[in-house]
Amino acid sequence: MNFVFPPQTAVVPVAGSDAMFPVHRIYCVGRNYVEHAKEMGATGREAPFFFMKPADAVLPVAHGTIGEMPYPGMTNDLHHEVELVVAIGKGGTNIAAADATQHVWGYAVGLDMTRRDLQGEAKKLGRPWCTGKGFDFSAPISPIHPITETGSIVQGEIRLDVNGATRQNSNMEKLIWNVAETIEHLSKYYALQPGDLIFTGTPEGVAAVRQGDLLEATIESVGDLRVRIV
């Protein structure tokens, strides 16, 4: 087989290993913590909804290092959103919540970086969020920790500090739709594949960052992720 140019595959490192996790698709869950839903103007336990980022939007950051994310163009309001990321190792459709853990390969710490002004304008006009959510380097991510090491994650602290000050601090037990339920819903719409990443939603406290800011995200039982905006 001949290619016009070499195929490009986005990858994320596996924690404690030289193995790489090839990324197939990136799914994101919107407004999946009650208090964040409120700060975004919503209330109640609405049905889960999803949006996507390109696979190569990932910005892998090795353990113990500080990743550098360029401040994107066309925005004056870049926001942070810390999220638990679920890495899918076994595909399927119409997966029952009770079976969802069998499809999880591992977990990572992620940031769903958002051009909030562009997203807000798209909402007003009833247009897709792509420019607000799916831009280059918009998905910084830590190494993936296999579920065989972490166990199934249903609770634990999730926190984000900016320049040493805590901005977001919650517990994953406050997810409106937990990981298993999210997989159940998502797999009704898409055939999940090995290599899929699911950003499971962010708690309250999202806010703007500027060039020079240091973002330090921590998720209990998973690890940390440090990114500087450059």
Secondary structure by P-SEA (a helix, b strand, c coil): ccccccbbbbbbbcccccbbbbbcbbbbbccccaaaaaaaccccccccccccccccccccccccbbbbbcccccccbbbbbbbbbbbbcccccccccccccccccbbbbbbbccaaaaaaaaaaacccccccccccccccccccccccccccccbbbbbccccccccbbbbcccccccaaaaaaaaaacccccccbbbbcccccbbbbbcccbbbbbbbccccbbbbbcc
